[in-house]
Amino acid sequence: MRLITFGDSWTAGHGVETEKQYKENPTPPKFIEKLREQNSFPKWLGNLLNISYINLGVCGFGNEYIYKSVQENLKFINIIQAKWFQPVFLIGFPRSGTTLLDTILRSHSGIDVVEEQPLVSKMMEKLGVAKSISDIEAIDLKSAKVLSDIYRHELEKSINIHENKLVVDKLPLNILSIPIITKVFPDAKFILALRHPLDCVLSCWMQNFTLNASMANMVDLVRIVDLYCTTMEMLKLCEQRYSIDIYPIRYEDLVIDFKETISNLMKFLELSWEDQLKGYQKTALSRAKINTPSYSQVVKPIYETAAYRWKKYEDHLQLHKIKLAHWINEFGYDV
């Protein structure tokens, strides 16, 4: 079995198998060298799935080849009966509204939010490099408890854990770590932040992210679209395989009816409505720092101009619109 990756010709791990050849500049500019050094997504995914991989340098092929290796069996049953606390995970693609939801949620008296800390990554570090899906799914109760202790230890560096409060771990790209999360925290709930896919990828492209292994994908619109498709396909396979308890919430629904949308989210979290949820801007202003590019937006009322912004650039997005059409329909938007 092989993993077909579609990063581009500059990503780490390209040219693994000689039957797939493509041209490559042997002396790229320093900027490209930096991208090659930092963009480890194809290599990381191949190592995670424990299979050989080919980077084709484009993303014009069926993405199903990437994801089928996640499903080694039709069903997966997690036999771990966890007696330790179970966080709630706020996930989504970058620029999908996770910081807004973070601020709204932390306005509730029964919720603590930890913002973008590498808690899940610390568990993965304990497992060691190149752990496959099979290795993760084979984790026993003792090992799961050790990993949960590592998670809690790191968590306590950021917040004081209260028994009567929900802990929400907000890190959008934990969406790619669902197998380890569900293994260690089998009763965890997931909140999936959604925004129209074209708005989401366009906003990523317009954003000046700090360059790291994940954000190196955000320098080119084609690569952002590819990563979005990859991420959402992985999510859907994990939903099917692990039967995760997940609640999708769309930014556009918040714009149309804030109270109804957040009330339904509270029901999912088994919490009551509190009026201070409507005053989330006060929560944002009272915080010492918001560690995301959205800090200047969450202190303002929700505004409609952020919804369907892509329509202003529709003539330039036709090819991307075609590629994202499946996810536009999947999440209930009009193409």
VEXTORRO-536650 format. One record per residue: y, z, x of N, C-alpha, C, CB in turn; residue in three letters. Coordinates in pm, whole numbers, plus 50000, padded with zeros to 5 digits. Glycine has a CB too. Example, Ala and Ser with C-alpha at 12.3 -4.5 7.8 and 13.67 -1.06 7.14 Angstrom:
# residues 2
494315078051319495505078051230496705078051320495535090551131ALA;497755070851285498945071451367500035078751290499405057251408SER;
# end
This chain:
# residues 335
498815000050084500005000050000501245000050088500015012249904MET;502244992250048503494991650123504664995050031503684977750187ARG;505685000950088506935003450018507914992450054507505017350053LEU;508424985449953509414975049975510794981549958509214963049877ILE;511594981750064512934987550053513984976650060513174997950164THR;515094979049993516104968749980517474973650025516174964049837PHE;517534981050135518834986050181519724974550223518654995850297GLY;519724971050347520264958650400519814957750545521844958050386ASP;520214947450615519674945250748520194955150852519994931450793SER;521124963950811521664973350907521024987150898523144974550889TRP;520214989350797519705002850776518635006550876519165004150636THR;518505019650898517455024550988516085021250930517575039751011ALA;515155017651017513795015050973513545000650933513475023850859GLY;514454991550963514234977750923513274970851020515574970050917HIS;512714959650975511834951751060510544958751096512544948151185GLY;509984966651002508794974451033507564965551042508594985250927VAL;507474955550955506284947050954506714932650978505494948250820GLU;506034926351071506524913551122506354902051024505814910151250THR;505504903750919505354892650826506604890650740504144894850738GLU;507504900550741508774899150671509884898950775508994910750567LYS;510424887250797511424885550902512784882550840511004874351000GLN;513844887050904515184883050865516074884050988515724891750748TYR;517174877050985518054876751100518854889651111518994864851093LYS;519144893251233519854905651258520754903851380518854917551279GLU;521954908651368522884908051481522494918851582524364909951433ASN;522054915251701521594925451798522724933851855520854918751910PRO;523954929151841525094936651895526154938151785525704929652020THR;525884946251685526824947551574528074955351615526154954351455PRO;529134954551536530334962551562530004977551557531434959251459PRO;530864985551615530614999951619530505005951480531715006951697LYS;531295000751386531225005951250529815004051192532254998951161PHE;529234992251216527894989651165526874998251238527554974751180ILE;527075000451367526165009251440526165023151378526585010051588GLU;527345027851337527435040951275526685041251142528895044851254LYS;526825030751065526095029850939524585029850964526505017350861LEU;524175022051064522745021151094522205035051134522485010851209ARG;522995042151209522575055551254522455065251138523575061051357GLU;523385064351042523445074450937522645070650812524875076950898GLN;522495057850785521845054050661520325054250679522305040050616ASN;519735065450645518295067350668517505066550539518045080550735SER;518115061650431517425062050301516085054750301518295056150196PHE;515975042150349514665035550346513605042950425514785021450398PRO;513975047450545513005054750626512605067850558513585057650765LYS;513595074950501513305087650433512345085550317514595094150383TRP;512585075150237511745072850121510325068850163512355061950032LEU;510215060350266508895056650314508125068550366509005046250421GLY;508815077150441508145089150493507735098550380509055096450591ASN;508615099950280508315108850169507055104450095509495109350073LEU;506925091450076505765086150004504565084150095506125073049937LEU;504765086250226503675085350322503005071650321502645096150293ASN;503795061250316503265047650320504135039150411503185041550177ILE;503575028050458504365018950540505425012350453503455008150607SER;506495007750516507595002250438508184990150507508665012850415TYR;508764981550426509414969450474510834969350419508634956450432ILE;511814967550506513184966050459513504951150456514204973850550ASN;513634945650335513844931350323515294927350349513434926750187LEU;516194936950347517584933950372518354929150250517674923750477GLY;517664927750137518324923750012517684931649899518194908249987VAL;518234930349780517664937449666517454927949549518574949249624CYS;516944916349577516754906449472515324905849422517154893049520GLY;514524915649453513124915649415512864926849316512214917049537PHE;511674926849255511334936949156511254950849216510034933449090GLY;512074959949165512094973549219510814981249191513264981049162ASN;509954975949100508754983449067507864985749188507984976248960GLU;507954977549290507124979349410507474992249482507294967649505TYR;508734996449469509135008849536508525020949468510675010049539ILE;508465020449339508245032949265506795035549226509065032749142TYR;505965025349220504605027349174503825036849262503895014149165LYS;504235037549389503525046649479503765061249444503965044149622SER;504795064049363505015077849318503895082049223506385079249249VAL;503375072449149502385075449046500965073249100502625066748921GLN;500415083149164499075081849218498015084449111498885091549335GLU;498405091149006497545093248890498385091148766496885107448892ASN;497735088648654498485086548530499165099348485497565081448421LEU;498555110648511499115123348468499085133248583498355128948347LYS;500015142348580500045153148677500175166248603501205151148779PHE;499315175848636499365189048573499685199248680498015192448501ILE;500805206048663501205216348758500555229548716502755217848764ASN;499625234348798498875246448763499595259248804497515246048827ILE;500745257748870501475269648915502155276548797502525265849023ILE;501885289248782502545297648681503575306148753501505306548602GLN;504795301248759505835307848837506375320048764506975298048868ALA;506435331248835506995343548779508395346348835506075355348808LYS;508865337548922510195339348978511225331748892510235334449126TRP;512495334248921513555328448837513565313248847514935333948878PHE;514025306948741514035292348731515475287548713513145287548613GLN;516025280548811517395275548797517465263948698517935271048933PRO;518675260148664518955247748593519565238248695519925250148469VAL;519135225648693519605215948792520495205548723518415209048863PHE;521735204748770522685194848721522655182848815524145200848710LEU;522125171748766521875160048849522555147748789520365157648865ILE;522565137148864523135124548818523535116048937524345126948725GLY;523955104048910524465095649018525885100149050524415080348980PHE;526305099349177527685103049210528695096049120527985099849356PRO;529775103049088530875098149005530455096348860531395085149060ARG;529485104348814529025103348676529535114848589527515102948672SER;530345123648647530905134548568530295148148596530765131548425GLY;529565149548706528915162348735529925173348767527955160748852THR;531035169948832532035180248863532715185148737533075174848962THR;532975176248643533525180448514532565189848442533825168148426LEU;531295186248437530305194848371530165208148444528955187748364LEU;530195207848575530175220048656531285229448610530335216648807ASP;532495224248598533655232548563533545237748420534955224548580THR;533075229448329532885233848191531835244948185532465222148101ILE;530705242848252529605252548247529995265948306528395247048320LEU;530735265848417531085278548480532155285948400531585276048622ARG;532705279548296533625286448206532895295648110534455276348128SER;531595294148100530775302448010530415315548079529475294947967HIS;530495326448006530235339648064528785341548106530615350447966SER;527895333248056526475334848087525945325148190525685333447964GLY;526865318548263526445308248358527135310248492526745294348304ILE;526365309348599526895308348735526515294548789526345319848827ASP;527455288048855527205274748911527365275349062528165264348850VAL;526405269649133526545267949277526755253149302525295273449356VAL;527825249949375528275236149388527865229849520529765235449372GLU;526995219849511526645210849621526285218149749527795201549647GLU;525285226649738524725233449854523305228249880524725248849833GLN;522865227550005521565221450037520375230750012521555216950182PRO;520295236249893519245245949863517865239349861519525252849729LEU;517775228049793516505220849787516145215249924516565209449682VAL;517145210849997516895205550133516285216150223518195200350194SER;516685228650206516115239550286514635241150256516865252750259LYS;514245239350132512815239950099512075228450166512595239449946MET;512685216550164512045205050226511895206950376512835192450197MET;512885213150437512805215850581511615224850613514105222450631GLU;511335234350528510195243250549508885235550545510185254350443LYS;508835225250460507615217250451507395208750575507665208250328LEU;508475205350645508365196750762508635182350726506985198050824GLY;508605173650825508965159750805507825151850744509385153450937VAL;508195140550683507235130650633506235136350534506495124450748ALA;506695145050445505805150150342505735140150227506285164050291LYS;504525136750188504335126950082504335133749946503035119150103SER;504355125649841504245130949705502945138749690504315119549601ILE;501865133649748500585140749741500675154549805499495132549809SER;501335155349920501505168349987502285178049899502215166550122ASP;503335173149837504165181649751503365186349629505425174149706ILE;502645177149569501895180849448500725190049479501385168249379GLU;500305190549605499195199249645499645213349682498455193149762ALA;500935216049677501435229449711500795239949621502985230149699ILE;500285250749681499635261149600500635272049563498435267149677ASP;500145281849488501025292449437501695300149550500235301949349LEU;500945303549653501505311149765502625303449834500405314549865LYS;502385290749861503395282649928504615280549839502815269049968SER;504385278649710505495277049617506375289449614504975273949476ALA;505735301249621506495313749622507355314649749505545325949612LYS;506785310749863507545310849988508755301649977506655306450107VAL;508555289849921509645280249906510705285449810509115266749858LEU;510285291849703511255297349608512065308649673510545302549482SER;511425316349760512155326949833513205321049926511165335649914ASP;512855309849992513815302950078515005298149995513145291050150ILE;514705292249881515755287549791516665299049750515145280849667TYR;516055310049708516855321449663517695327349776515935332249604ARG;517125328049896517855333250010519115324850036516945333550136HIS;518955311650031520105302850052521085303949937519655288450069GLU;520565305349816521415306449698522305318849705520555306949572LEU;521745329849754522485342349759523615342249862521555353649790GLU;523655331949946524785330150036526025325149959524425320450148LYS;525795319549840526885313649763527275321849642526495299849719SER;526305328149576526605335849455525755348549452526345327349329ILE;526205357949371525405369749340524585366649216526315382449320ASN;523285367749228522405364149117522335375749018520995360449168ILE;522635372748892522555382648785521395379048693523895383348706HIS;520625388948656519435386548575519785380848438518655399448558GLU;520975384048387521345379548252522185366848253522105390448182ASN;522215359748367522955347348377522065335748420524125348848474LYS;522355324048363521705311948412522355307648542521795300548307LEU;521545302848634522055297048758521925281948748521295302648884VAL;523055274948763523065260348761523305255348902524145254948663VAL;522365247848953522445241749086522965227549068521055241849161ASP;524225225449104524865212449086524865204749218526305214149031LYS;524015194849226523995185649339523455172349285523115191149460LEU;524315162549261523905150349190522625143949243524995140449196PRO;522535142049375521385134749429520125143149443521735129049562LEU;520135155449390518855162349368517985154549270519085176749315ASN;518575144449208517825135549121516675128849196518755124949060ILE;516805127849330515755121849412514755132249464516375114449529LEU;514955144849427514075155549475513325162349362514885165949551SER;513165155349251512505161349134511065165749163512515151549018ILE;510275158249242508895163049266508825177049326508185153349359PRO;509605179949429509555193249491510175203749398510285193149626ILE;511205200049324511845209449232510855213649122513105203149169ILE;510195204049062509285207248953508045214749002508875194648880THR;507665212549127506525219849181506845234449204506055213449310LYS;508015237249260508395251049290508965258049166509425251249404VAL;509655250349082510265255948962509755248348839511825255248971PHE;508525250848798507915242848691508585244248556506475246548677PRO;509345255048534510015257048406511515253948413509815271348358ASP;511935247348520513355244248537513815234148432513625238748679ALA;515065235848389515695226048303516595217048388516515233048190LYS;516775204748342517635195148410518715190248314516805183348466PHE;519945190048362521045183648289521355170648362522325193048279ILE;521255159548292521495146448352522875141448310520395136248312LEU;523805140948403525145135648375525105120348380526175141248477ALA;525605114248275525605099748266527015094548240524655095048155LEU;527245082648288528475075248265528065060648262529585078248376ARG;528825052248195528465038048192528145033448334529625029348130HIS;526975027348356526575023648493527615015548569525295015948488PRO;528295006448502529294998548572530495007048612529754986848485LEU;530915016248526531985025548563531555034248680532385034348444ASP;530305038348677529785047348779529785040748916528375051948742CYS;529225028748926529135022149056530505017649104528175010249049VAL;531345013349011532695008949049533495020749105533425002748929LEU;533365032349040534085044149088533585048449225533915055748988SER;532285047149248531735050249381532325041049486530205049049382CYS;532435028249452532965018449547534435021049578532785004349492TRP;535165025949479536595028449497536865041749568537295028449362MET;535845050249573536035063749629535895063649781535025073549567GLN;536755071049847536685072349993535835084550027538115073650055ASN;534515082850019533595093850047533585097150196532175090449998PHE;533305109550227532985113250365531655106850401532935128850383THR;531595099950512530405092250546529275101450592530725082050655LEU;528135100450524526915107250567525745098350528526785121550503ASN;524515103550544523335095150521523285089450381522085103050548ALA;523705097050282523685092150144524905083450114523625103750046SER;526075088250152527305081250118527505068450198528475090350139MET;526725066350303526795053650376526415041950287525885054050499ALA;525715044750178525365034150083526565029949998524245038849993ASN;527645037750001528755035449910529835026249965529365048449873MET;529595019650077530615011150138530564996850088530465011350288VAL;529544993550011529374979849964528884980349820528384971950055ASP;529494972849731529174973549589527744969249561530134964949510LEU;527254959449631525874954949612524904966449645525564942549701VAL;525164973449753524294984549793524364996049694524664989349932ARG;525534998349637525675009049538524855005749414527155011049500ILE;524914993249370524134989149254522644990649283524454974549215VAL;522224986649404520814988049443520385002649440520584982249582ASP;521215011349495520885025549498520845031449358521885033149584LEU;521755027049272521745031749134520425028049066522945025849055TYR;520025015549079518755011149018517565018949073518544996049041CYS;517545020749204516465028349268516425042649216516645028249420THR;517595048849210517675062749167517195064549024519105067849180THR;517625055848935517265057348795515805053848768518155048748709MET;515275044448844513845041448829512995053148876513475028648907GLU;513405059348987512715071349034512775082348928513325076249166MET;513935084048867514085094148763513125091648648515525094348711LEU;513055079348601512205076148486510735078348518512425061848442LYS;510315074948640508925077448679508635092348685508625070948814LEU;509585100048735509405114548741509375120748602510505121048825CYS;510205115648512510185120648373508805118448313511255113548288GLU;508245106748338506945103448282505835111648347506665088648299GLN;505915112948478504815119448551504825134648536504885115848697ARG;506015140648538506105155248541506535161548409507055159348648TYR;506825153148309507245158348178508345168748190506045164448104SER;509395165348262510475174848289511315177048163511355169848404ILE;511885188848155512745192748043514175188648079512645208348014ASP;514605177348027515865171448072516755168147954515605158948155ILE;518055170647972519025168047866520085158447920519675181347815TYR;520155146147866521185136747911522495139247838520725122147889PRO;523595138347911524915140247849525865129847905525465154747874ILE;526465121947816527305110747858528785114747861527105098747763ARG;529465110347965530895113047978531655107947856531445106648106TYR;531295096247809532005090047697531875098447570531475076047672GLU;530735105347553530575114047436531475126247446529115118347422ASP;531715131147567532655142147587534065137947545532665146747733LEU;534425125547575535745120447539535895119847387535975106547601VAL;534855115147320534925113147175534885126447099533765104247128ILE;533965135347136533805148047063533335158747160532785146446944ASP;534295165347222533985175347324533145186747267535275180847384PHE;533595192447156532915204447105531485201647063533685210346988LYS;531275190746992529915187446948529005184947067529945175046856GLU;529505177747166528695174347283528325186747363529445164447372THR;529295195547386529015207547465528235217747383530315213747515ILE;528435218147253527645227147168526165223647175528135226547022SER;525875210847173524475206447184523895209947320524365191447159ASN;524715208847424524255212747557523955227647561525305209047664LEU;524795235747499524555250247495523245253447424525725257547425MET;522945246147319521675248347247520495245347339521605239447120LYS;520615234747417519565231347513519355242747613519905218347586PHE;520465248947654520395259847751520125273347685521695260647830LEU;519975273347552519715285447474520855295647489518385291747517GLU;522075290447483523265298747491524155295947370524035296147622LEU;525015305347340525945303847229527245297347275526235317447163SER;527915291047182529225285247210530225296347241529725276747091TRP;531095294047339532205303047369533485294847375531965310647502GLU;534545299947317535795292347307536385288947444536805300047226ASP;536085297347544536675294447676536125281647738536445306047770GLN;535045276347680534525263547729535575252647714533255259647654LEU;536395253547609537445243547588538565244747691538035245047447LYS;538685256447753539725258547852539255257047994540315271947834GLY;538405247348017537805245648150538845242548257536765234648146TYR;540015236948216541045234148317541515247048384542235226748254GLN;541605257948305541995270848362540955275348464542155281348251LYS;539685272848433538615276248528538795268448657537235273348467THR;539105255548645539285247148764540465251948847539505232448723ALA;541575255348781542765259748853542575273148921543945260448759LEU;541685281448866541455294748922540525294649042540905303948817SER;539865283349064538935282549176539685280249307537915271349152ARG;539215286549412539865285049542539765270749593539255294749644ALA;538615264349565538395250849616537315244149535538015251149765LYS;537475231249511536445222949449536015212849553536965215949317ILE;534735213149587534255205749704533785191749674533145213249768ASN;534465184849582534095171149552535355162749538533225170249423THR;535215149349542536385140749526537045141749389536005126549552PRO;536415148549292536935149149155537895160749133535805150249058SER;538255167949238539035180249222540365177849150539305186549357TYR;540985166349172542295163749112542195159748966543015152849189SER;540975156848919540785152248782540365163348689539775141248778GLN;539545172748736538995182948647540025193348608537815189648710VAL;541185193548672542245202948633543085197048520543145206348755VAL;542775184748480543505178048373542615176848249543995164048419LYS;543205174648133542395172148013541545159648031543285170747888PRO;540405159147960539575147147965540385135247915538265148947881ILE;540365124447989541195113047953540335100647932542245110448060TYR;540725092747831539945081147792540025069747892540405076247658GLU;541055069747975541225058448068540115057648172542555059548139THR;539375068748193538255068548288537015062148227537935082648336ALA;537015060648095535875054548027536085039548014535665060947887ALA;535055031948047535065017448035536155010848120535235013447890TYR;536455017048232537425011148325536914997948381537735020848439ARG;535594996348386534994984448444535424971648373533484985648441TRP;535824972848245536184960948169537394953748228536464964648024LYS;538234961148300539384954848365538954945348476540324965548420LYS;537754947448527537254939548640536024931348603536934948748758TYR;535844929348472534604923448422534304909748485534664922048272GLU;535314901848505535084888448561534474889148701536394880648567ASP;534724899948772534224901348909532894908948915535264908448994HIS;532404913348801531214921948799530024915648728531554934948733LEU;530094902648702529054896248621527664897548682529374881648601GLN;527534895148812526224896148877525714910548873526304891249021LEU;526594920048894526204934148891525854938448748527324943148947HIS;526564932848653526294935748512524894931348473527344928848422LYS;524494919748521523134914848494522084924248553522944900648550ILE;522324928448675521354937048743521264950848678521714938548889LYS;522384955648626522424968948565522134968648415523764975248590LEU;521884956848360521734955448214520654964648158521414941048179ALA;519544965948231518464974648182518944988948164517284974348279HIS;519704994048261520145007948256521315009748158520555012848395TRP;522104999348141523164999848040522545001647902524034986848044ILE;521494994047875520794995247747520025008447738519834983547728ASN;519385012147846518555024247848519365036647809517925026147987GLU;520595037247854521425048947830522355047347710522245052047952PHE;522105036947630522795035847501524165029547504522915048947443GLY;524455021647607525755015047616525625000347574526335016147760TYR;526744994547539526774980247509526954972447638527914976747407ASP;526234961247648526344952847768527664945247764525144942947778VAL;
# end
